[in-house]
Amino acid sequence: MIESQQIAILEAFDAARAAQPRLPAIDIAERLSISEGELQAARLGRDVWTLPLAPKDLASRLPLLGRVKALTRSRLAVLEQTGDYPDLDGGPQTGLLLDPGGLDLRLLYSHWHWACLIRDPMPTENEQGQWRWSLQIFNQHGCAIHKSFALENPLPRPWGALAALGTLDTPAFTQSVPRLKRALPEAPTLASEWAAMRDVHQFFALLQRHRLERIEANQLMEGHYTRALPANILENLFHQASQYALPLMLFVASPGCVQIRTGTLPTPQRARGWLNLFGDSFTLHLDDTAIDQVWQVSKPNRDGGVTSIEAFDAQGALVLQIYAERREGNPESSAWRQLLNELNQREAVA
């Protein structure tokens, strides 16, 4: 990035934040037609520092950060949770932070390109002079993978240890290539292999064998294991699940992180065009009016099968997945299946 570009980005960033202190960085980046990673990299040396750590090393430090707000977003959904990261598990390519009901994440290290430490002014008038620290991770296209905002004051010492490692190394980002739609491919053995699944995690290998996108598999199996639903059904689903106090698992995935929130839902609220769930320790923001397709998907397993609701944007990217809360080895909630049957019956009548 040349100096004149950096100055122009910084001036635009400062002006936007002065006018709207709570304006998200991604919104400012979109106004400037750059990626969020490019926006934050322009702040290097002023209030952003590169963290020169390998992905697994960085992930191993997350449980040391104390109480945080952890945030992962897809194109149309943002999941925020407060809590403490559990200890890291997993292997060299995939990290597991397992805490059902708390901070529960799956980390895909191959997508981690640039990690940085960010210092922002607190956006409230009565806290002048204080800073909001965050650790943020981006992929090679400057898309945010995961963000962690410090909530404790004073900062736990591991935040200072991270700051001591900070450098001014500038990341190199590449432009993302738009997802190209193609004719639906043929997969003659897909149905039989789908029926043979005994674990939901076998689904990823199934997609890879047939070189299919998730939405393509859903389309190929329509009428067998999948069912297309109205794109606007999620608000009704959330209302019903909240009314029944039905514990659900909400999956929101960025390119390199899946964040899962498990528990009952508050009553959904609409604000500024978005559908929102405001819980005690979590918030889900969903731009549901931009959702293009919603599918009900059934997958066989050893415990009688599981059913998910999957929402996609107009490019075919997964926005949100919803499952009933379930412990391994136990059958799926009958209340979840009843809720889905009721929704399907109402849509059929409508």
Sequence and secondary structure as in RCSB ss.txt:
>XXXX:A:sequence
MIESQQIAILEAFDAARAAQPRLPAIDIAERLSISEGELQAARLGRDVWTLPLAPKDLASRLPLLGRVKALTRSR
LAVLEQTGDYPDLDGGPQTGLLLDPGGLDLRLLYSHWHWACLIRDPMPTENEQGQWRWSLQIFNQHGCAIHKSFA
LENPLPRPWGALAALGTLDTPAFTQSVPRLKRALPEAPTLASEWAAMRDVHQFFALLQRHRLERIEANQLMEGHY
TRALPANILENLFHQASQYALPLMLFVASPGCVQIRTGTLPTPQRARGWLNLFGDSFTLHLDDTAIDQVWQVSKP
NRDGGVTSIEAFDAQGALVLQIYAERREGNPESSAWRQLLNELNQREAVA
>XXXX:A:secstr
  HHHHHHHHHHHHHHHHH TT  HHHHHHHHTS HHHHHHTTBTTTEEE    HHHHHHHGGGS SEEEEEE S
SEEEEEEE    EEE SSEEEE  TTS EEEEEGGG  EEEEEEEE SSGGGTT EEEEEEEE TTS EEEEEEE
  SS  HHHHHHHHH B                    TTHHHHHHT  STTHHHHHHHHHT  HHHHHHHTBTTT
EEEE TT HHHHHHHHHHHT  EEEEEEETTEEEEEEE     EEETTEEEEE SSEEEEE GGG  EEEEEEE 
 TTS EEEEEEE TTS EEEEEEE   TTS   HHHHHHHHHHHHHHHH 
